[in-house]
Amino acid sequence: MNRRTIALRLALMAALFGFSTPSSAADAKPAKTPAASAQQQKDVVARVNGKPVYARELERVKKALLAGRPNQQIPSEHQKEFDKMALNQLTSAELLYQAGEKLDTKDIDKQVEAKMSQGKARFATTEEFQKAIAGLGMNESDLREYTRRDAVIANFVQQTFASKVTVSDEESRKFYDENQDKFKQSESVRASHILIGVDPKADPEIRKKAREKAEKLRKELAGGADFATLARENSTCPSSQQGGDLGFFPRGQMVPPFEQAAFSLKQGEVSDVVETQFGYHIIKQMGHKNAETVSYADAKARIVDYLKNQKVNSAITAYLDDARKTSKIETYLK
């Protein structure tokens, strides 16, 4: 649960369909929400069957939704539309939560603490964790309550919809046959690299020093130095944390000089220094995959999961359509 994941997780809780569906679900009930202050009552933006939805919750969801698209801004003329969309997600989540409260959610306290611990463990320090959630206008107590609500809703979705969904062999085979383009894999290579980054506008002397450093590292590799170690210690690419590993990529994804070198190497071979607009690279080819069509047998499990999710999402949408007809939902957005 890195910074972006926390934001997306909150957004998914509000967006309904990203809920996890734990296989176990005890008898503990969700914690009660403290009584609202007079100021909070002023900040109510909606009521769902009498339960208030506060402006602060709406702001959190909006932040979370935008956190998944850091370079996207909502134009002022679309702000009201965006607010309504976020509020609709919140009221839908509240409807599911109210339904979920009527069921037993097993071991909910253990579930919540386990998820909180997992989230914290992904940060180097407690301060970084606190800073990440503060960026969403939350504290640890707020996140714990959202996690608890998520568990209640996930249990409801699992018991009411997911546990009843099946996908037949005929359905999965039909999907495979009708979507062959989705199962074609281009030729790809797995490569690691060491990047000595330099601005393309840097003066010749700086570029010369960067190339000299790259050439020095190439000689160390020729002498038996460990590629991953040198990448961790010297590469300016974020992949340095993985020893320079970029994973598999097809043609057309990397800049031409890098791609040409990576695809021309044999597995285990290391390139000479390669210059791109990002600086100077030393590339090691780690693996190669030929172009192929994934077989039905290999794709079946993923197809079944995809079709199950589609059916669950459709069932939730239908449930919410009906729930809105029989529920009292008041919204106060201006």
Disulfide bonds with the S-S distance in Angstrom:
none
